[in-house]
């Protein structure tokens, strides 16, 4: 165990002589002895060890500003056998005082453990508790000395230099003189042979900061894993209970997830592009006009009401007139058929709009309505005469409008459009209320 250097404080109980300056009962008095006493006290504050608290000079409780411990993994070793040594120190650190320790002597490359050899070393992260800072070094040592069988070899004493930095109020910190802490030497028995029947040799379990941090990390990891497993189990139980309740209510059928509107419009654009490739090779036909009409109806329904008819079908089922087929899901894919019975007359009526704001502008809806009217006349006309120029122009207009609609039909853009409409409707009302 280390020691703290103490100095004897001069006796301050002797009476002092004072010299009066001036004359009369109101003249001030100046004490030379008192001035010297204050100067001596200021010097001693820089030199003496750090006290626990500011108590009277004649009743001061002092503690060691620096204290260190040494712990060996085992006290008996073989020649060449590796063992551990942990050096732990506590240094006082408060708002008023701080112990400045020169830790160079503790570094694995500079520490003196002769005749032992340092194989490896590690400096753990400091720990602060109350007014103390704890720091620790862990070393791996060995001894190679064939002439020391059965002898006690000492790990030499460790000397640490330190200073005490004090702060009084808002004054700059003052650093005291250099002090020395001595950690006593530690003996280690070097063995050449251990009896076979000896079962009482046990290694001391060195508890280091690293061991504590490792156990803390493992505990936190296990707690996190247990929490995640608990949440997963709760979710599975909730899902199972929901399915049981739906079955008891007679809703055992699968609940279909509706396709995104942008995917539906994208499928309609692909269908119109396929019609364009067909008429490039061949002339317009009733079948080509019917395909374009189905795609335009579905796209116009999304633009006007933001919804289309969706239902799951068996894979491989032939495509019916007026519908388009899409694939839903990633791992368990399903075939979904979308269709719409929207007519040009419905598009032209203002009452045909949905409850919320339309996905597209009124101009887009009118253009799609004109294209639907053109293809309706070609598909269901009685004379069988196809105006190829008008059909081609209506096809190009439909592709242009649905391409723009695919971007507007995304979830983010639709929410932004609704938010803007809400703000526009609210703003004039708020201004009117202010007036």
Residue, then its C-alpha position, 0 to 999 in steps of 0.5 A: x500500500x502506498x503512502x502520502x507525504x505529510x508535512x508538519x503544520x507550524x503551531x499557530x496558537x502562540x500570541x503574536x505581536x502587533x504594531x499600531x500605525x497611527x494614533x487615537x482609538x480609531x487608528x487601524x491596526x496592521x499585524x505583521x505576524x498575521x500577514x506572515x501566517x496568511x502567506x504560510x497558509x497559502x504556500x501549504x495549500x499548494x504543498x499538502x495533500x488534498x483534504x476531503x472537505x474544507x474543515x477547520x485547520x485543527x480538525x482536518x480529515x485527509x485522504x490519499x489523492x492517489x492510491x493503487x492496488x496490485x492483483x496477480x492471477x497466481x502467486x506461484x508460476x513455472x519458468x516460462x509460464x504466463x500469468x496476469x497482473x492487474x494494477x488499479x489506481x484511484x485518483x481524486x477528481x472534483x470540481x475543486x481539486x484534481x490529481x494529475x498522474x503521470x501514467x507513463x510508468x504504467x505503460x506496457x512498454x515502460x513499466x519496470x517488472x525486472x526480472x519478469x518480462x512483459x508479454x502483453x498489456x492493455x489499458x482499460x477505459x477509465x471509470x468515474x465514481x463520485x470524487x474518484x477516477x479509477x484507471x486500470x492496466x492489465x499485463x501478461x508476464x512471465x519469468x525466464x530464469x532457470x536458476x530461481x527454482x523454488x525461490x521467491x522473486x519480487x515484482x519490483x516496487x512501482x513509483x508513480x509521480x503525481x501533482x495536485x491541481x487546486x481551484x479556489x472559486x473562479x481563480x485559475x487552477x494552481x498546480x502543486x509540487x511533484x509528489x511520488x506514490x510507491x506501490x510495494x513489491x510483490x513476491x512470486x514463487x517460482x516452481x520447478x515441479x508440482x506434486x501429482x497429488x497436490x490439488x489445492x493450487x487455485x488461480x485467483x480470478x482477476x476481475x478487470x474493467x474489461x471483464x466487467x465491460x464484457x459481462x455488461x455487453x453480454x447482458x445487454x445483448x441477451x436482454x435485447x434478444x429476449x425483448x425481440x423474441x417477446x415482441x415476435x411471440x406477441x405478434x404471432x399470438x395476436x395474428x393467430x387470435x385475429x384469424x380465429x376471430x375472423x373465422x368465427x365471424x364467417x370471414x375466413x376468406x383471404x383479405x386481398x391487398x389492393x394494388x397501388x394506383x401507380x402500378x395499375x396506370x403503368x400497366x395501362x400504359x404498357x397495354x397502349x404501347x403494345x397496341x402501338x407496336x401492333x398497328x405499326x406492323x398491321x392496320x387498325x382492327x376492332x380487337x386493337x381498338x378494344x384493347x386500347x379502350x380497356x386500357x383507357x377506361x382503367x386509366x381514366x377511372x384512376x384519374x377521376x375516382x382514384x379506384x378500379x375494380x380488382x379481384x384475384x383470378x387463377x393463373x393462366x385464365x384467359x384475359x376477358x374483354x375490358x380487363x387487364x391482368x397484373x401480378x401481386x406479391x413477391x414470394x407468393x404471387x397472385x394474378x389480379x384482374x383490373x377492369x372499369x366500366x367507365x364511359x365517356x359520358x360519365x367523364x364529361x359529367x362533373x358529378x362523376x368525380x369521387x368524394x375526394x380530390x381527383x388524382x388528375x386535373x380536369x383537363x386530363x380527364x377531358x382528354x381521356x374522355x375524348x379518347x374513350x369516345x373515339x375508341x368506343x365508336x370504333x369498337x362498337x360502331x355498326x358501319x365497321x369503318x375505322x378512322x385510322x388517323x383519329x384512332x392513332x391521334x387518340x392513342x398518342x394522346x392517351x399514352x401522353x396523359x396516362x404517362x403523366x398520370x402514373x407519376x401523379x398516382x404515386x402515394x406520396x404525390x397523392x398525399x401531397x395533392x390532398x394536403x395542398x387542397x386542404x390548405x387551399x380550402x382552409x386558407x380563405x376560411x381562416x382569412x375570412x374568420x380573421x376579418 
